[in-house]
Amino acid sequence: MCGRYASSRTRAVLMREFQVDEAPKEDLAPRYNIAPTTDVYIVRDLKDRTVDDHPARALDIAHWGLIPSWAKDPAIGNKMINARAETVAEKPSYRRAFASRRCILPGDGFYEWQKIDVPEGAKPRKQPYFLHPADGSSLAMAGLYEWWRNPEVKEDDAPDAWVLSATILTTSAVDDIGRIHDRMPVIVTPQLRDAWLNPEVAGADVLPDLLKPPAKGYWDIYPVSTAVNSVRNQGPQLMDPIETGEIR
């Protein structure tokens, strides 16, 4: 699963990098230890607006943890932070979003934990790692989004009447990442962003290309402080490499 990541770029930077036409109404502060159920940036193409004959692209703020449109309780989203690429087209919670409501969750990189061998009877330990694009570009994680109507709010145009939520697609980890954990986020390379975000393109038509491993050298992976274990800890120092730990 992908359960923690960093996102420190401003909305202006993200709008340039992802060629966004419409900005969110507010800024999210830089965060270096994002946990599920918080608000995050997503990039999505709009169905009802165009710019120069292509779908308008928006940078929005969404709840991390997808809430299906049919859900009676929004708390269901707390368990839906990730969607498996292998089954996303069949799962009732995801298949409609996969068809035409796809997005990108941009970040600096994500954290993953590797189990450490310890003597028998000793307390289990895990070493956190930070994984990010080696060229310094944003990590573009494939996602799905949904709108959920809050029945407790009477007016459709009230600020809290509709909740935008999102989930991150994951796939089997490969290469060095597979030595740390068996799952990883699906990455949307720049060449595939238009197709992935376009609501007129079927998700099943573009997903196979997304599942091809990035080119060798795409990832920079290194161990970081166990301070990241606590979601209360924030700050850019969480992404700093440390001497301890190796990818085995």
C-alpha positions in Angstrom: 0.0 0.0 0.0 0.9 3.6 -0.2 0.0 5.2 3.1 2.3 8.1 3.6 3.9 10.7 1.3 5.3 14.2 1.1 4.0 17.2 -0.9 5.7 20.5 -0.5 5.3 22.2 -3.9 3.1 25.3 -4.1 -0.1 25.3 -6.2 1.7 27.7 -8.7 4.5 25.2 -9.2 2.1 22.3 -9.6 -0.1 24.2 -12.0 2.9 24.9 -14.3 4.3 21.3 -14.1 0.9 19.7 -14.8 -0.3 22.3 -17.2 -3.3 23.2 -15.1 -6.0 25.7 -16.2 -8.0 26.1 -13.1 -6.6 26.7 -9.6 -8.0 25.6 -6.3 -9.7 28.2 -4.1 -7.1 27.8 -1.4 -3.5 26.8 -0.8 -2.4 23.7 1.1 0.6 24.3 3.3 3.7 22.2 2.5 3.5 18.9 4.2 6.2 16.3 4.6 4.3 13.4 6.3 0.8 13.2 4.7 -1.4 10.5 6.2 -4.7 9.1 4.9 -8.0 11.0 5.6 -6.4 14.4 5.1 -6.9 16.8 2.3 -4.5 16.6 -0.6 -4.0 18.1 -4.1 -5.3 16.2 -7.1 -5.0 17.0 -10.8 -8.0 16.1 -12.9 -9.5 16.9 -16.3 -13.0 18.4 -16.3 -15.8 16.9 -18.4 -17.9 20.0 -18.8 -15.2 22.6 -19.7 -12.7 22.9 -22.4 -9.6 25.1 -23.1 -8.3 25.3 -26.7 -10.4 22.2 -27.7 -9.2 20.0 -24.9 -10.6 19.3 -21.5 -9.8 22.0 -18.9 -7.4 20.7 -16.3 -8.0 21.6 -12.6 -5.9 21.4 -9.5 -8.3 20.5 -6.7 -8.3 19.6 -3.1 -9.7 16.2 -2.2 -10.1 14.0 0.9 -7.6 11.1 0.7 -9.8 8.1 1.0 -12.4 7.5 -1.7 -16.0 7.8 -0.7 -18.2 6.0 -3.3 -21.2 8.1 -4.5 -23.6 5.4 -3.1 -22.0 5.4 0.4 -24.3 6.0 3.4 -21.4 6.8 5.7 -18.4 8.8 4.6 -16.2 6.9 7.0 -16.0 4.2 4.4 -13.3 6.3 2.8 -11.0 5.7 5.7 -10.4 2.2 4.4 -10.2 3.2 0.7 -6.9 5.1 0.5 -5.5 2.6 -2.1 -7.1 0.7 -5.0 -5.3 -2.3 -6.5 -4.7 -2.0 -10.2 -5.3 -5.7 -10.7 -8.9 -5.4 -9.6 -9.9 -1.8 -10.0 -12.0 -2.4 -13.1 -14.2 -4.9 -11.3 -14.6 -3.6 -7.8 -18.0 -1.9 -7.3 -16.3 0.9 -5.2 -13.9 1.8 -8.0 -15.0 0.7 -11.5 -17.2 3.7 -12.3 -14.4 6.1 -11.3 -11.9 4.0 -13.2 -13.9 4.5 -16.3 -13.9 8.3 -16.4 -12.9 9.9 -13.1 -9.2 9.4 -13.0 -6.7 11.8 -11.4 -3.1 12.3 -10.4 -2.0 12.9 -6.8 1.2 14.9 -7.0 3.9 14.7 -4.4 7.6 14.9 -3.7 7.9 11.2 -3.0 6.4 8.5 -0.8 7.6 6.6 2.3 7.7 2.9 2.7 8.8 0.6 5.5 11.1 -2.4 5.2 11.1 -5.2 7.8 14.4 -5.6 9.6 15.7 -9.0 10.6 15.9 -9.2 14.4 16.9 -12.0 16.8 14.2 -14.4 17.8 12.0 -12.9 20.5 13.2 -9.4 19.9 10.7 -6.6 19.1 9.9 -6.3 15.4 11.5 -3.4 13.6 11.0 -1.6 10.3 13.3 0.9 8.6 11.5 3.7 6.7 12.7 4.7 3.2 11.9 7.7 1.1 11.3 7.1 -2.6 11.2 9.9 -5.2 12.0 10.7 -8.8 15.8 11.1 -9.1 15.4 14.0 -11.5 13.7 16.1 -8.9 10.3 16.2 -10.7 7.0 15.7 -9.0 5.9 12.2 -8.2 2.7 11.7 -10.2 0.7 9.0 -8.6 -2.3 7.6 -10.5 -5.6 8.0 -8.7 -9.4 7.9 -8.9 -11.8 10.5 -7.6 -15.5 10.6 -6.7 -18.1 13.1 -5.6 -20.2 12.2 -2.5 -23.4 14.1 -1.7 -23.7 14.9 2.0 -27.3 14.2 2.9 -27.1 16.3 6.0 -26.6 19.5 3.9 -29.8 20.7 2.3 -28.6 23.0 -0.5 -26.7 21.5 -3.4 -24.6 24.7 -3.7 -23.7 24.9 -0.1 -19.9 24.5 0.5 -20.2 21.2 2.3 -22.9 19.7 0.1 -20.5 17.7 -2.0 -17.3 16.0 -0.9 -14.5 15.3 -3.4 -12.4 12.3 -2.4 -9.6 10.3 -4.0 -7.6 7.1 -3.8 -4.2 6.0 -5.1 -3.7 3.1 -7.4 -1.1 0.6 -6.4 0.6 -2.3 -8.2 3.2 -5.0 -7.5 6.5 -3.5 -6.6 9.5 -4.1 -8.9 13.3 -3.8 -8.7 14.7 -2.0 -5.7 11.2 -1.1 -4.4 10.2 -4.7 -4.3 13.0 -5.4 -1.8 11.4 -2.9 0.6 7.7 -3.6 0.1 5.6 -5.7 -2.2 3.3 -2.8 -3.3 4.0 0.6 -4.8 1.9 3.5 -6.3 1.2 3.4 -10.0 3.2 6.2 -11.6 1.9 8.4 -14.5 4.8 9.5 -16.7 4.5 12.8 -18.5 3.8 11.0 -21.8 0.8 9.3 -20.4 -0.8 12.1 -18.4 -3.1 13.4 -21.1 -4.6 9.9 -21.8 -4.9 9.0 -18.1 -6.7 12.2 -17.2 -8.9 12.4 -20.2 -12.5 11.3 -19.2 -13.2 10.3 -22.9 -10.5 7.6 -22.8 -11.3 4.3 -21.1 -9.2 3.5 -18.1 -8.7 0.0 -19.3 -7.1 1.4 -22.5 -4.4 3.3 -20.7 -3.7 1.3 -17.5 -1.5 -1.3 -19.2 1.0 1.4 -20.3 1.1 2.8 -16.8 2.0 -0.5 -15.4 5.2 -0.7 -17.4 8.1 -0.1 -15.0 9.7 3.4 -15.2 13.1 3.6 -17.0 16.1 2.4 -15.0 17.4 5.2 -12.8 13.9 6.8 -12.3 13.9 6.2 -8.6 16.2 7.7 -5.8 15.7 5.5 -2.7 17.3 5.9 0.7 16.7 5.3 4.4 15.3 8.1 6.5 14.7 8.7 10.2 12.1 6.8 12.1 10.7 10.2 13.1 8.4 9.8 10.1 6.7 6.9 11.9 4.6 9.4 13.8 2.1 11.5 11.7 2.6 14.3 14.2 6.1 14.9 13.0 6.5 17.3 10.0 9.3 19.2 8.3 11.6 18.7 5.4 14.2 16.9 7.6 11.9 13.9 7.3 13.1 13.5 3.7 16.8 13.7 4.6 18.8 10.5 4.1 20.5 8.8 7.0 23.4 6.4 7.3 21.5 3.5 8.8 19.9 0.8 6.7 20.4 -0.8 3.3 18.2 -2.0 0.5 18.6 -5.8 0.7 
